[in-house]
Amino acid sequence: MQPIASRPSAARFRRSALAAGALVLAAAALFAVREPAARLGDVRWELVPALVALAALHYVFSAVALRRAAGRPLPLAGTALAQCTASAANRITPGGLGALAVNTRYLVRHGSSPGRAAATVAALRVAGVPADLALLCLVAGLGGADGRFAGALAGQAARILGHVPAVPVLAAAVLLVPAAFWAARSPAVRRAAAALTDLRRRPRDLALVLAASASTTCTLGTAFALSVLAVPGTSARPGDACALVAAYMVGAAAGAAVPSPGGAGSTEAALAGTLALLAVPAGPALHAVLLFRIVTHWAPVPIGLAAYRTLCR
């Protein structure tokens, strides 16, 4: 089997990912040492192993979704390692392009044609949208005992919509028509639509893809909730778990809208903003976000780089 990238490209990938991770970890460490020792000592560090386990579990769910979308026998362990490598590639590429390239190449090396592999990965991303929307409706509807997230989000959305000018909205709606027409004629979109049609003909695989995609998001949302519960001063309670999962989904979606590599900066700001909707103070909110991002986002990068070398062989 040939390597999935040339040695110079692999070396640049490793250096870039490690440099990005080191920069974020250094910034987090600088912020942490400025906090009082008592505040850091009050963190519930016993929850960190659970965060690590959830971070690993979400790669397993991603692997299950990819296997079912591909419709071919793929090794679960190898596919999970590929997801870890794909996440490391996303740290240096915007818009999830790194994961798209890694997963496409992985499917090609396991017998798929390049066109079908790319279409499968694109169809998987499209199928994840309704799964996440259904999950968001579920957790927002539950909303905890007092439903404070649902009320805060509804009030914030009403205030935002009340300040949006009507003319730009109408102009954007008019521009969507030719954009949708152009996209419909794109060969890539047609291949993705064909892959979705093929997936619909396999109802069991489709159901498992939707369930695994929702489980991936729910796992990370649960890890985010644990991060908030682990940090003192957030006033979060176990009954707020559903609200915190919904806050994660909204913040992650907002952060992903900014095309920065790995969502660095934008995702942290968006997650802290959603915690502000829950009346979490700014300092503890930032601590919780940093804890979550370090454990689930940056700590797996070295594992992804090691898995990359394994996949090349």
N, C-alpha and C positions, 0 to 999 in steps of 0.2 A: 504494500500500500504506500502510495506517495504521500508525503507530508501535505497538510492542508494549506500551507503557506510557505513561502521561501524563508530561509534562515534570517536574512536581513530584516524581512517584515516581522518575523516572530520576535527578533531581538528588539525592534522598535516597539512592538506591542507590549512586551514585558516591561521595558524601561518606562514607557508612557503610563501604563497602569500602576506600576509601583510608585512612580513620581506623584501621580494624582492621589493615590492612597496615602502616601507619606505626608503630602501637603495638608490633606484634610485631618489626618490624625494629629499632626503637629498643631494645627489650629485648635482642634478640640482639646489637646493637652494644655495649650496656653490658656484657653478659657477656663479649664478646670482648676489649674493651680491658682488662679486669681480668686476662686471662691473660698470662703472660710472652710477650714478643715472639718468643722463640726457638720456643715451642710453635706459635704461629700461622705462623711462617716455615717450619716443617717440614711444614705441610699440603701435600699434593700438588695444587696448584692446576691442574695440567695435566689433571686429571680433571673439572674443572668444566664445560668445553665438552661433554663426553660427558653430564653430568647434564642440561644444557640441552637437548641433542638428545633424550634419553630423555623429558624432560618434554613436549616438543613431540610426540613420537611417540605418547605415550599419548592425546593428544587426537585424533590421526588414527584410532587403533584405536576410540576411543569413537564417532567419527563413522561408521565402518564398521558398528559394531554397531547404531547408531540407523537408518541407511539400510536395512539388511537387515531389521530388526524392523518398520519402517514399510511395507516392501514396495512402495515407490514411488521413482521416480528423484529423488534429492536431490543437489544439488551437493556434492561432497566437501569443497571448500575452505570453502564457506559453512557446512556442517554442522560442520566442525572448529572454525570460529570460534564457532559457537553453543555448542559444548562448552566452549570457553574462557570464554565469557560465563556459561555455567551454573556453571562452577567458581567464578567470581568471585561469583555470587549465593549460592553455598553458604557463602561466607566470613561472611555476615551472617545466615544462616538455619540453624536446627538440622535435623538429620535428613535432609539432602539435599532439603529442600523447594524451595530456590531453583533447583536444577537441574531438579527435576520441573516447576516452573512455566515455566522458560525453554524446555525441550525440548517441553513440551506446546504452548506458544504458537508455537514454531517450526514444528511439524508442522501446526498449524491454518493458519498463513499459507501453507503449501504444499499446501493442499487437503484436509487431513483434517478430519473433524468434531471438535468439542471432546471428545465422549465417546470416540471412537476414538483420538484423539491421547493422551488421558490413559491409556487402557487400554494403548496401545502402550508408553508410557514405563514404566508399572507392570509390564507383562509383561517388558520388557527388564531391569528390576531383579531380577525373580524368576528369570529365566533366568541371570543372573550368579551366582546362589548355587551351583548345581551346578558351573558352570565353575570358580569359585574353589575349591570343595572338591576337585575333581579336581586342580587345580594344586597345592593345598596337600599333598595326598597324594603327588603326584609329587616335589615338592622335599623334603618331609620324609623320604620314603623314600630319596632319594639322599643327602641329609644331609651331604655332604662326606666326606672320606676317613675321618674318625674318628667320624662320626655323632654328634657331641656334642650337636647341637641336639635330635635325637630322644630321646636318653637324658635330657637335662636337662628337656625338656618333659614326658616321661612321669613322671619323678620328681616334678616340681612339681605335675602334675595329680593324682597319687596323694595327695600331701600335702594338697592343697586339698579333694579329695573326702573324705578321711578326717576333716576337721573340719567338714563340712557336716551340720547336724542333719537327721534324717530327716523330722521333722514338717513343717517349712516346704516341703520338696521335695514331699511328698505333697499338701499343701494347694495348692501351685502346679499340680500335675498335675490335681487335681480342678477347679480354676478354669479350666484350659485347655479343658475340654469345652464349657461354655456360651459361652466366648469364640470357640471355633472354630465353634460353631453360629450365633452371631450374625454372624461374619464371612462365613459361607457364604451368608447371606441379604442381605448388603450389595450394593447395586447396583454399587458400584465394584469389589468383588471379583469379581462376576459378569462385568463387562466385561473385567477383567484376565484372568479365566479364558477368556473367549471369544477374547481376543487371543492367548493362549497356544495355544489349540486351532487357531486360524488359522495360527499360526507352525509348529505341528507338521505341518500339511498342506503346508508348504513346506520339505522336509527340507534342501535346499541352503541356504536362508536361515537355518534353525535352526542348522545346523552352523557357518555363518559367524558368527552371533551368539555362539554359545558360544566359538568360537575367538577372536573379537575381544575378548570380555569377559575371557577368561583372559589374552590378550595385554596388555590394558590393565593388569591387576594385575601381571603378570610384568614389564612395563616399569618400573612404579614400584618393584617389589621389586628389580629390577636397579639402579635409581638409588640405592636405599637401600644396597645392598651396596657400590656405588662410593663412597658418602659415608663409609661405615665404613672402607673401605680407604684413603680419602684422608686420614683423620685419624690422626696418630701416637699411639701408646700404646694402640691398640685390640687389638693382637696378632692382628688378622685377617689371613688369608692368602687368596690367590685361590681355593684349594680350599674355602674356607668360603662360597662364593657361594650355593650352594643353601640352606645353613643360614641365611644372612642374608636371603634372599628369604622363607623360611618365617617367620623372626622378624618381618619386616615385615608379613606377612599376619596373623599372630596379633596383633601390636601394633595394626595399623590397625583390625582388627575390634573389639578391646577399646576402643580410643579412640572408635570410632563408636557404641558402646553408650551413651556419655554424651551426652545431647542438648545439646551446646554448639555455638554457631555455628562452622562450619568445623572442629569438633573441636579448637579452640584450647585448649591446656593438657592436655586429656585424652589426645590422640593423642601429644603429645610425651612425656608421662609413661609411656604404655603402650609406646611404642617403646623408650624407655630401659630400661623394665623387662624387655622381651624380650632386650635386649642384656645385661642383668645375668644372664639365664639362660645366656648364652654366656661368662660370667666376664669381660666387658668392664668395665674400671674406670669408675666413675661419671662422672668428668670427661671423658675421651675419648668416652664414650657420648653425653653430652649435646652435646658439640661436633658429633659426627656427625649426631645428630638435628636440631640447629639448621641445619647445612649443608644437609641433605636438605630440610627444610621450607621454608627460605628460597628455595632454587632451584626446587623443584617445586610448592610450595604458594602462596607469597606473591608471588614475582617475576612470575608470569603475570597477576596481578590487573590491572595497568594495560593489558595487552594485551586482557584480557577486557572492560574498560570501553571501550576504543577499538572493539573488535568490536561491542559493544552499540550504539554509535551507527551503525555501518555496517549492522547488521541492521535497525535502525529505518527506515533509508532504503530 
